[in-house]
């Protein structure tokens, strides 16, 4: 699903899952996103509600597509965010950091 087709605001029953690495997350991420790096998904998927729609995002859409395949195989309703955080930011959607520096996508 492209960024422009994502629900605004996200339904309370949906999760935006960011699977980028820690340094990418620290530089800038979507507000209220859940961060689980791609490599941690198999061991941490239980932290996600398998009754929720899970929108999966990475930088451009490749890693998130692989995570979506995995999550769908293990019982989730997962949807890839095509174009990732690059398109998210370019479309004007908000990004934030957990410190006082300016958020950016790396």
N, CA, C and O of each residue as an XYZ file, in Angstrom:
424
protein
N       0.853     -1.169      0.000
C       0.000      0.000      0.000
C       0.900      1.233      0.000
O       1.850      1.313      0.778
N       0.605      2.174     -0.856
C       1.392      3.399     -0.896
C       1.026      4.307      0.269
O      -0.061      4.206      0.836
N       1.947      5.190      0.612
C       1.753      6.081      1.756
C       0.481      6.909      1.594
O      -0.246      7.122      2.565
N       0.208      7.373      0.385
C      -0.971      8.224      0.191
C      -2.286      7.476      0.384
O      -3.336      8.111      0.486
N      -2.257      6.161      0.435
C      -3.489      5.380      0.647
C      -3.645      4.910      2.102
O      -4.644      4.276      2.440
N      -2.681      5.211      2.947
C      -2.769      4.821      4.358
C      -3.869      5.609      5.060
O      -4.116      6.766      4.721
N      -4.526      4.992      6.031
C      -5.574      5.717      6.756
C      -5.004      6.878      7.571
O      -3.922      6.781      8.151
N      -5.755      7.971      7.599
C      -5.392      9.142      8.405
C      -6.612      9.528      9.208
O      -7.649      9.817      8.611
N      -6.552      9.550     10.509
C      -5.489      8.966     11.329
C      -5.574      7.446     11.312
O      -6.554      6.866     10.845
N      -4.532      6.818     11.828
C      -4.535      5.362     11.920
C      -5.640      4.927     12.871
O      -5.832      5.541     13.920
N      -6.365      3.876     12.517
C      -7.378      3.363     13.443
C      -6.723      2.878     14.745
O      -5.571      2.445     14.742
N      -7.441      2.953     15.812
C      -6.913      2.514     17.110
C      -6.547      1.035     17.085
O      -5.715      0.584     17.873
N      -7.160      0.292     16.193
C      -6.900     -1.149     16.114
C      -5.728     -1.488     15.192
O      -5.404     -2.664     15.027
N      -5.088     -0.487     14.590
C      -3.970     -0.722     13.671
C      -2.643     -0.371     14.335
O      -2.583      0.437     15.262
N      -1.580     -1.004     13.834
C      -0.225     -0.769     14.334
C       0.658     -0.376     13.162
O       0.610     -1.015     12.111
N       1.470      0.672     13.330
C       2.512      0.997     12.366
C       3.811      0.442     12.936
O       4.322      0.942     13.939
N       4.339     -0.587     12.296
C       5.535     -1.279     12.760
C       6.727     -0.847     11.928
O       6.761     -1.084     10.720
N       7.705     -0.217     12.563
C       8.934      0.233     11.904
C      10.004     -0.827     12.137
O      10.367     -1.110     13.278
N      10.511     -1.417     11.040
C      11.472     -2.517     11.153
C      12.895     -2.096     10.803
O      13.752     -2.946     10.563
N      13.153     -0.782     10.772
C      14.502     -0.294     10.481
C      15.433     -0.541     11.670
O      14.993     -0.866     12.773
N      16.711     -0.380     11.414
C      17.701     -0.553     12.467
C      17.609      0.586     13.483
O      16.988      1.618     13.227
N      18.237      0.376     14.635
C      18.146      1.327     15.740
C      18.608      2.734     15.342
O      17.953      3.715     15.691
N      19.717      2.844     14.623
C      20.213      4.173     14.251
C      19.256      4.887     13.296
O      19.123      6.109     13.352
N      18.596      4.140     12.430
C      17.617      4.738     11.526
C      16.415      5.251     12.321
O      15.928      6.355     12.076
N      15.941      4.447     13.268
C      14.820      4.829     14.138
C      15.170      6.082     14.929
O      14.373      7.016     15.010
N      16.371      6.099     15.514
C      16.795      7.239     16.339
C      16.824      8.536     15.536
O      16.521      9.600     16.076
N      17.185      8.464     14.249
C      17.284      9.671     13.417
C      15.917     10.277     13.130
O      15.795     11.494     12.996
N      14.889      9.440     13.035
C      13.543      9.947     12.789
C      12.577      8.817     12.507
O      12.900      7.873     11.787
N      11.388      8.919     13.079
C      10.368      7.888     12.908
C       8.978      8.517     12.979
O       8.814      9.664     13.394
N       7.994      7.739     12.567
C       6.613      8.210     12.620
C       6.133      8.228     14.076
O       6.461      7.329     14.850
N       5.363      9.244     14.443
C       4.798      9.265     15.792
C       3.945      8.021     16.043
O       3.219      7.564     15.160
N       4.040      7.495     17.226
C       3.259      6.342     17.688
C       3.596      5.028     16.996
O       2.892      4.037     17.190
N       4.651      4.999     16.197
C       5.064      3.741     15.575
C       5.672      2.833     16.637
O       6.162      3.300     17.666
N       5.633      1.544     16.375
C       6.270      0.537     17.220
C       7.572      0.152     16.515
O       7.579     -0.098     15.310
N       8.667      0.106     17.267
C       9.955     -0.223     16.667
C      10.410     -1.619     17.065
O      10.666     -1.899     18.236
N      10.504     -2.488     16.065
C      11.123     -3.799     16.234
C      11.989     -4.014     14.997
O      11.451     -4.223     13.910
N      13.313     -3.968     15.129
C      14.171     -4.165     13.959
C      13.878     -5.499     13.266
O      13.493     -6.477     13.906
N      14.069     -5.516     11.957
C      13.745     -6.688     11.150
C      14.321     -7.973     11.726
O      13.616     -8.980     11.797
N      15.564     -7.963     12.131
C      16.212     -9.163     12.652
C      15.614     -9.681     13.946
O      15.812    -10.842     14.304
N      14.882     -8.828     14.650
C      14.267     -9.215     15.920
C      12.829     -9.706     15.768
O      12.239    -10.193     16.733
N      12.263     -9.584     14.579
C      10.849     -9.926     14.385
C      10.526    -11.359     14.811
O       9.557    -11.552     15.545
N      11.290    -12.378     14.388
C      10.898    -13.737     14.794
C      10.795    -13.927     16.309
O       9.905    -14.629     16.788
N      11.691    -13.310     17.050
C      11.667    -13.498     18.502
C      10.738    -12.520     19.226
O      10.389    -12.750     20.384
N      10.331    -11.429     18.559
C       9.522    -10.408     19.226
C       8.129    -10.224     18.627
O       7.389     -9.344     19.067
N       7.756    -11.029     17.641
C       6.442    -10.872     17.005
C       5.314    -10.991     18.026
O       4.244    -10.416     17.832
N       5.538    -11.721     19.097
C       4.533    -11.866     20.143
C       4.196    -10.564     20.853
O       3.193    -10.490     21.562
N       5.023     -9.533     20.670
C       4.733     -8.225     21.254
C       3.633     -7.493     20.488
O       3.090     -6.497     20.965
N       3.311     -7.997     19.297
C       2.288     -7.380     18.460
C       0.952     -8.089     18.663
O       0.909     -9.291     18.924
N      -0.121     -7.342     18.540
C      -1.461     -7.910     18.645
C      -1.825     -8.539     17.305
O      -1.958     -7.833     16.306
N      -1.986     -9.854     17.274
C      -2.278    -10.507     16.000
C      -3.733    -10.309     15.567
O      -4.150    -10.849     14.542
N      -4.502     -9.548     16.331
C      -5.861     -9.182     15.933
C      -5.891     -7.802     15.264
O      -6.937     -7.372     14.779
N      -4.759     -7.116     15.240
C      -4.671     -5.782     14.644
C      -4.124     -5.856     13.223
O      -3.365     -6.764     12.882
N      -4.524     -4.879     12.396
C      -3.842     -4.704     11.121
C      -2.467     -4.146     11.447
O      -2.345     -3.212     12.239
N      -1.433     -4.714     10.843
C      -0.066     -4.268     11.087
C       0.484     -3.707      9.779
O       0.698     -4.443      8.816
N       0.710     -2.396      9.758
C       1.324     -1.734      8.611
C       2.821     -1.711      8.878
O       3.266     -1.167      9.889
N       3.604     -2.301      7.970
C       5.033     -2.466      8.201
C       5.800     -1.505      7.306
O       5.569     -1.436      6.099
N       6.727     -0.755      7.929
C       7.493      0.257      7.206
C       8.982      0.088      7.476
O       9.391     -0.276      8.578
N       9.791      0.361      6.442
C      11.243      0.454      6.589
C      11.659      1.738      5.868
O      10.855      2.666      5.770
N      12.863      1.813      5.374
C      13.291      3.040      4.700
C      12.619      3.206      3.341
O      12.106      4.282      3.035
N      12.613      2.138      2.510
C      12.088      2.256      1.147
C      11.043      1.204      0.780
O      10.348      1.367     -0.223
N      10.912      0.139      1.556
C       9.886     -0.858      1.291
C      10.370     -2.275      1.086
O       9.556     -3.198      1.061
N      11.672     -2.483      0.936
C      12.196     -3.831      0.711
C      12.194     -4.707      1.948
O      11.665     -5.818      1.927
N      12.781     -4.216      3.020
C      12.815     -4.999      4.262
C      11.413     -5.227      4.796
O      11.087     -6.317      5.267
N      10.587     -4.195      4.721
C       9.226     -4.337      5.237
C       8.439     -5.370      4.438
O       7.606     -6.075      5.008
N       8.680     -5.475      3.142
C       7.987     -6.491      2.325
C       8.333     -7.893      2.810
O       7.463     -8.762      2.859
N       9.590     -8.121      3.168
C       9.996     -9.437      3.674
C       9.369     -9.709      5.031
O       8.954    -10.836      5.303
N       9.292     -8.693      5.888
C       8.664     -8.864      7.202
C       7.166     -9.151      7.040
O       6.615     -9.981      7.763
N       6.516     -8.478      6.108
C       5.098     -8.719      5.849
C       4.873    -10.176      5.452
O       3.942    -10.812      5.946
N       5.713    -10.711      4.568
C       5.583    -12.119      4.176
C       5.664    -13.024      5.400
O       4.859    -13.942      5.555
N       6.630    -12.765      6.262
C       6.796    -13.579      7.469
C       5.575    -13.442      8.386
O       5.002    -14.446      8.809
N       5.181    -12.219      8.689
C       4.064    -12.009      9.613
C       2.779    -12.639      9.086
O       2.019    -13.226      9.856
N       2.531    -12.526      7.800
C       1.319    -13.128      7.227
C       1.365    -14.656      7.335
O       0.330    -15.296      7.522
N       2.557    -15.238      7.219
C       2.693    -16.696      7.362
C       2.401    -17.161      8.776
O       1.925    -18.279      8.974
N       2.685    -16.307      9.778
C       2.512    -16.731     11.172
C       1.227    -16.190     11.800
O       1.092    -16.184     13.024
N       0.278    -15.732     10.966
C      -1.045    -15.418     11.487
C      -1.421    -13.965     11.650
O      -2.462    -13.669     12.236
N      -0.618    -13.053     11.156
C      -0.948    -11.630     11.242
C      -1.595    -11.162      9.953
O      -1.453    -11.799      8.909
N      -2.308    -10.044     10.029
C      -2.781     -9.347      8.840
C      -1.833     -8.163      8.649
O      -2.067     -7.075      9.174
N      -0.753     -8.393      7.884
C       0.293     -7.395      7.711
C       0.239     -6.799      6.304
O      -0.047     -7.491      5.327
N       0.518     -5.509      6.230
C       0.449     -4.752      4.977
C       1.747     -3.967      4.833
O       2.164     -3.269      5.757
N       2.382     -4.086      3.672
C       3.618     -3.357      3.422
C       3.321     -1.898      3.080
O       2.379     -1.604      2.346
N       4.136     -0.988      3.621
C       4.064      0.423      3.270
C       5.087      0.648      2.158
O       6.274      0.844      2.422
N       4.611      0.618      0.911
C       5.489      0.801     -0.241
C       6.107      2.195     -0.215
O       5.422      3.181      0.054
N       7.395      2.268     -0.495
C       8.090      3.553     -0.488
C       8.643      3.917      0.873
O       9.478      4.815      0.978
N       8.195      3.240      1.919
C       8.745      3.369      3.257
C       8.746      4.774      3.831
O       7.939      5.630      3.470
N       9.682      4.969      4.737
C       9.783      6.254      5.433
C      10.237      7.374      4.500
O       9.976      8.545      4.774
N      10.907      7.033      3.407
C      11.270      8.074      2.437
C      10.005      8.708      1.865
O       9.887      9.933      1.832
N       9.057      7.881      1.413
C       7.800      8.415      0.891
C       6.949      9.031      1.995
O       6.275     10.038      1.779
N       6.981      8.424      3.176
C       6.235      8.964      4.325
C       6.629     10.426      4.536
O       5.773     11.307      4.618
N       7.925     10.665      4.620
C       8.426     12.014      4.879
C       8.160     12.942      3.691
O       7.745     14.084      3.884
N       8.394     12.464      2.467
C       8.167     13.294      1.280
C       6.700     13.685      1.125
O       6.395     14.735      0.558
N       5.800     12.855      1.620
C       4.373     13.163      1.499
C       3.907     14.169      2.550
O       2.749     14.587      2.544
N       4.807     14.556      3.447
C       4.456     15.546      4.459
C       3.933     14.970      5.757
O       3.511     15.712      6.644
N       3.959     13.643      5.876
C       3.538     13.043      7.144
C       4.588     13.338      8.212
O       5.768     13.477      7.891
N       4.184     13.434      9.455
C       5.124     13.844     10.503
C       6.164     12.776     10.834
O       5.908     11.574     10.754
N       7.338     13.261     11.205
C       8.365     12.404     11.785
C       8.881     13.092     13.041
O       8.795     14.312     13.180
N       9.419     12.288     13.951
C       9.901     12.831     15.207
C      11.123     12.063     15.672
O      11.446     10.994     15.154
N      11.786     12.626     16.653
C      12.897     11.975     17.338
C      12.572     11.930     18.818
O      11.675     12.623     19.299
N      13.319     11.098     19.530
C      13.115     11.010     20.970
C      14.038     11.946     21.748
O      14.101     11.884     22.976
N      14.758     12.819     21.023
C      15.609     13.810     21.673
C      15.319     15.173     21.045
O      14.329     15.321     20.329
N      16.161     16.160     21.301
C      15.876     17.518     20.838
C      16.416     17.831     19.439
O      16.262     18.959     18.971
N      17.036     16.878     18.768
C      17.574     17.114     17.434
C      16.481     17.052     16.375
O      15.401     16.510     16.607
N      16.783     17.621     15.201
C      15.822     17.610     14.093
C      15.697     16.195     13.533
O      16.700     15.527     13.283
N      14.461     15.747     13.339
C      14.215     14.416     12.793
C      14.537     14.381     11.316
O      14.284     15.344     10.592
N      15.103     13.258     10.866
C      15.392     13.057      9.446
C      15.358     11.570      9.151
O      15.400     10.750     10.068
N      15.282     11.223      7.892
C      15.279      9.832      7.480
C      16.646      9.516      6.908
O      17.120     10.172      5.981
N      17.280      8.481      7.490
C      18.602      8.062      6.989
C      18.525      6.651      6.468
O      19.527      6.109      6.003
